[in-house]
Amino acid sequence: MYQFEEKYIVQDLETHEFLYPDPFGDVGQTPNIKSAGHYDTREDAISAGVEEIGNEFVIFSFFVRAEK
């Protein structure tokens, strides 16, 4: 049986874009959900939303197959 981990992504409700880690170690926004950054905890996702977006955002949780 496969093992799964819960992850979180953050979406800006004004621009409809998702937070993602850019190549320079900062956080940017992307319209592509596949490029969205995965946060390990809901608290990390909330912190990123508050720091990077500041006002209205939504957090989605989903499951990914765990790496062995």
C-alpha positions as YAML, in Angstrom:
chain: A
units: angstrom
residues:
- id: 1
  name: MET
  ca: [0.00, 0.00, 0.00]
- id: 2
  name: TYR
  ca: [1.21, 3.50, -0.80]
- id: 3
  name: GLN
  ca: [1.97, 6.09, 1.86]
- id: 4
  name: PHE
  ca: [0.72, 9.64, 1.38]
- id: 5
  name: GLU
  ca: [1.62, 12.99, 2.95]
- id: 6
  name: GLU
  ca: [-0.70, 15.95, 3.32]
- id: 7
  name: LYS
  ca: [0.61, 19.17, 1.75]
- id: 8
  name: TYR
  ca: [-0.77, 22.69, 1.40]
- id: 9
  name: ILE
  ca: [-0.78, 25.38, -1.30]
- id: 10
  name: VAL
  ca: [-1.73, 29.07, -0.96]
- id: 11
  name: GLN
  ca: [-3.79, 31.07, -3.46]
- id: 12
  name: ASP
  ca: [-4.25, 34.84, -3.52]
- id: 13
  name: LEU
  ca: [-7.98, 35.60, -3.79]
- id: 14
  name: GLU
  ca: [-7.38, 38.93, -5.54]
- id: 15
  name: THR
  ca: [-4.99, 37.80, -8.30]
- id: 16
  name: HIS
  ca: [-6.01, 34.10, -8.23]
- id: 17
  name: GLU
  ca: [-2.29, 33.20, -8.39]
- id: 18
  name: PHE
  ca: [-0.47, 30.66, -6.24]
- id: 19
  name: LEU
  ca: [2.62, 31.16, -4.09]
- id: 20
  name: TYR
  ca: [5.74, 29.38, -5.28]
- id: 21
  name: PRO
  ca: [9.45, 29.38, -4.39]
- id: 22
  name: ASP
  ca: [11.40, 31.31, -7.02]
- id: 23
  name: PRO
  ca: [14.91, 30.30, -8.14]
- id: 24
  name: PHE
  ca: [16.53, 32.98, -5.94]
- id: 25
  name: GLY
  ca: [15.14, 31.62, -2.66]
- id: 26
  name: ASP
  ca: [12.31, 34.14, -2.42]
- id: 27
  name: VAL
  ca: [8.56, 33.58, -2.83]
- id: 28
  name: GLY
  ca: [6.74, 34.65, -5.98]
- id: 29
  name: GLN
  ca: [3.34, 34.11, -7.56]
- id: 30
  name: THR
  ca: [2.38, 31.90, -10.49]
- id: 31
  name: PRO
  ca: [-0.90, 31.29, -12.34]
- id: 32
  name: ASN
  ca: [0.09, 27.62, -12.76]
- id: 33
  name: ILE
  ca: [-1.13, 25.36, -9.94]
- id: 34
  name: LYS
  ca: [1.51, 22.73, -10.84]
- id: 35
  name: SER
  ca: [4.22, 25.31, -10.04]
- id: 36
  name: ALA
  ca: [2.71, 26.21, -6.67]
- id: 37
  name: GLY
  ca: [4.90, 25.70, -3.63]
- id: 38
  name: HIS
  ca: [4.01, 22.83, -1.31]
- id: 39
  name: TYR
  ca: [3.96, 23.63, 2.39]
- id: 40
  name: ASP
  ca: [4.41, 20.82, 4.90]
- id: 41
  name: THR
  ca: [2.13, 22.28, 7.58]
- id: 42
  name: ARG
  ca: [-1.00, 24.40, 7.61]
- id: 43
  name: GLU
  ca: [0.83, 26.84, 9.92]
- id: 44
  name: ASP
  ca: [3.63, 27.30, 7.35]
- id: 45
  name: ALA
  ca: [1.04, 27.94, 4.63]
- id: 46
  name: ILE
  ca: [-0.77, 30.50, 6.81]
- id: 47
  name: SER
  ca: [2.51, 32.26, 7.62]
- id: 48
  name: ALA
  ca: [3.42, 32.43, 3.93]
- id: 49
  name: GLY
  ca: [-0.02, 33.80, 3.05]
- id: 50
  name: VAL
  ca: [0.17, 36.49, 5.72]
- id: 51
  name: GLU
  ca: [3.75, 37.48, 4.83]
- id: 52
  name: GLU
  ca: [3.46, 37.37, 1.04]
- id: 53
  name: ILE
  ca: [-0.19, 38.25, 0.37]
- id: 54
  name: GLY
  ca: [-1.26, 40.05, 3.51]
- id: 55
  name: ASN
  ca: [-4.99, 40.02, 3.02]
- id: 56
  name: GLU
  ca: [-7.42, 37.50, 1.54]
- id: 57
  name: PHE
  ca: [-6.02, 34.11, 0.57]
- id: 58
  name: VAL
  ca: [-7.15, 30.52, 0.60]
- id: 59
  name: ILE
  ca: [-5.27, 27.37, 1.56]
- id: 60
  name: PHE
  ca: [-5.89, 24.05, -0.16]
- id: 61
  name: SER
  ca: [-4.79, 20.74, 1.27]
- id: 62
  name: PHE
  ca: [-4.01, 17.71, -0.88]
- id: 63
  name: PHE
  ca: [-2.10, 14.45, -0.69]
- id: 64
  name: VAL
  ca: [1.08, 13.42, -2.47]
- id: 65
  name: ARG
  ca: [2.70, 10.05, -2.56]
- id: 66
  name: ALA
  ca: [5.39, 9.89, 0.10]
- id: 67
  name: GLU
  ca: [8.96, 9.39, -1.03]
- id: 68
  name: LYS
  ca: [10.73, 6.43, 0.46]
...
